Amino acid sequence: MKLIKHALLGLLLATSAVAASAAVIAGYDFVLPTYDETSTLQTWNFSIGDDTVKANDTFNYDLIFNPPPLADYTYFTFFAYSGFQGMVSFSNAAFTQGFAFAPPNYSFNVGNNIVTGNGFIESNGIYDLHLEGTFLTDGATVVGRAGDDLGVISVPEPVSVSLILAGLAGIAGSRRRGAKAAKGLAQAA
């Protein structure tokens, strides 16, 4: 009888230890934008977690964005943070284009309680905001917003600038040659 009691007690303790361990909230969400009819802004709102979250639960989540190809580049910003100070701790984050590499010339910052980013990105790509961390209180959430302004003039790529400069140099050279030829004709006359 004593052996059965010990076995039941051990089973009860093992079950309670499993129930008390932290859960992992993992997944992805394709975030759809909302448009402001009065401006050139579009925004994406997102959240991770809800009232079922327990302290020490962890999250490993991907938020997928796809800016519309209305221009070659767009100015894209985002932030993600806990609803209140001390509710979430970020341990890792990444912002990548096509799930592979970080966009060039894009500022990305990971803090303990906030993740931010801003800069020009190509409008015809798919972008992944990957967030990892721990919920520090019951019912905690990560909330965030991303946005782009289609009215911001994008910075031209270096090849385009080079072509413009080559064209200007060609025009200057032909004008110089024309002026030299006119000067030669004037001296001959």
KERO-865805 format. One record per residue (C-alpha): residue in one letter; x, y, z negated. Coordinates in steps of 0.1 Angstrom, whole numbers, padded with zeros to 4 digits, always signed. Example, Ala and Ser with C-alpha at 12.3 -4.5 7.8 and 13.67 -1.06 7.14 Angstrom:
REM residues 2
a+0123-0045-0078
s+0137-0011-0071
***
This chain:
REM residues 189
m+0000+0000+0000
k+0029+0023-0009
l+0044+0017+0026
i+0011+0027+0043
k+0009+0059+0023
h+0045+0068+0032
a+0038+0060+0069
l+0006+0082+0069
l+0024+0110+0051
g+0053+0109+0076
l+0028+0109+0105
l+0010+0139+0090
l+0042+0158+0085
a+0054+0150+0121
t+0020+0162+0135
s+0021+0194+0115
a+0057+0201+0126
v+0047+0197+0163
a+0017+0219+0158
a+0038+0246+0142
s+0064+0247+0169
a+0063+0277+0193
a+0045+0275+0226
v+0060+0286+0259
i+0039+0308+0281
a+0052+0302+0316
g+0039+0310+0350
y+0036+0336+0377
d+0010+0361+0389
f+0007+0377+0423
v-0001+0413+0412
l-0025+0432+0435
p-0022+0470+0438
t-0049+0496+0433
y-0049+0527+0455
d-0055+0563+0446
e-0076+0578+0474
t-0065+0614+0466
s-0027+0608+0468
t+0000+0586+0483
l+0003+0565+0451
q-0005+0529+0446
t-0001+0511+0413
w+0001+0475+0400
n-0011+0468+0364
f-0001+0436+0347
s+0000+0419+0313
i+0013+0387+0297
g-0002+0372+0265
d-0036+0376+0247
d-0052+0370+0213
t-0042+0333+0213
v-0005+0342+0212
k+0013+0332+0180
a+0044+0347+0165
n+0076+0331+0179
d+0058+0319+0211
t+0081+0325+0241
f+0073+0337+0276
n+0090+0329+0309
y+0070+0347+0336
d+0073+0359+0371
l+0053+0389+0385
i+0052+0390+0423
f+0048+0423+0442
n+0043+0428+0480
p+0044+0466+0489
p+0026+0472+0522
p+0049+0479+0552
l+0037+0515+0558
a+0073+0528+0559
d+0108+0513+0561
y+0115+0521+0525
t+0094+0532+0495
y+0102+0545+0461
f+0092+0518+0436
t+0092+0521+0398
f+0081+0498+0370
f+0081+0493+0333
a+0071+0465+0310
y+0069+0468+0272
s+0051+0455+0242
g+0018+0471+0233
f+0032+0483+0200
q+0068+0486+0188
g+0082+0454+0174
m+0057+0430+0190
v+0079+0416+0217
s+0116+0410+0222
f+0129+0407+0258
s+0158+0382+0261
n+0162+0382+0299
a+0148+0400+0330
a+0156+0403+0367
f+0142+0422+0397
t+0149+0404+0430
q+0139+0407+0466
g+0127+0374+0481
f+0135+0355+0449
a+0172+0357+0457
f+0191+0390+0454
a+0187+0423+0437
p+0178+0452+0459
p+0208+0475+0466
n+0208+0510+0450
y+0181+0500+0425
s+0184+0510+0389
f+0173+0482+0365
n+0175+0483+0327
v+0167+0457+0301
g+0162+0467+0265
n+0151+0448+0235
n+0115+0463+0237
i+0113+0476+0273
v+0123+0467+0308
t+0124+0495+0335
g+0135+0499+0371
n+0133+0525+0399
g+0147+0531+0433
f+0141+0527+0470
i+0132+0492+0482
e+0122+0478+0517
s+0085+0480+0522
n+0083+0447+0541
g+0095+0424+0513
i+0083+0403+0484
y+0097+0412+0450
d+0098+0392+0418
l+0100+0408+0384
h+0111+0379+0361
l+0106+0385+0323
e+0117+0363+0294
g+0113+0369+0257
t+0096+0361+0224
f+0063+0374+0210
l+0071+0386+0174
t+0036+0389+0161
d+0003+0370+0166
g-0019+0384+0194
a+0010+0403+0210
t+0011+0412+0247
v+0035+0425+0273
v+0019+0453+0294
g+0033+0470+0323
r+0027+0491+0354
a+0045+0493+0387
g+0040+0519+0414
d+0053+0532+0446
d+0048+0566+0462
l+0044+0563+0500
g+0048+0601+0502
v+0084+0601+0491
i+0107+0604+0521
s+0129+0574+0522
v+0167+0577+0525
p+0177+0567+0560
e+0200+0537+0563
p+0237+0543+0571
v+0234+0529+0607
s+0207+0555+0615
v+0228+0583+0601
s+0259+0571+0621
l+0238+0571+0653
i+0226+0606+0647
l+0261+0618+0640
a+0274+0601+0672
g+0247+0618+0692
l+0256+0652+0677
a+0293+0647+0684
g+0284+0638+0720
i+0263+0669+0725
a+0291+0690+0710
g+0317+0674+0733
s+0296+0680+0764
r+0290+0716+0755
r+0328+0721+0749
r+0336+0705+0783
g+0309+0727+0800
a+0324+0758+0784
k+0359+0748+0794
a+0348+0742+0830
a+0330+0776+0831
k+0361+0793+0818
g+0382+0776+0845
l+0358+0788+0873
a+0358+0824+0859
q+0397+0824+0860
a+0398+0811+0896
a+0374+0837+0908
***
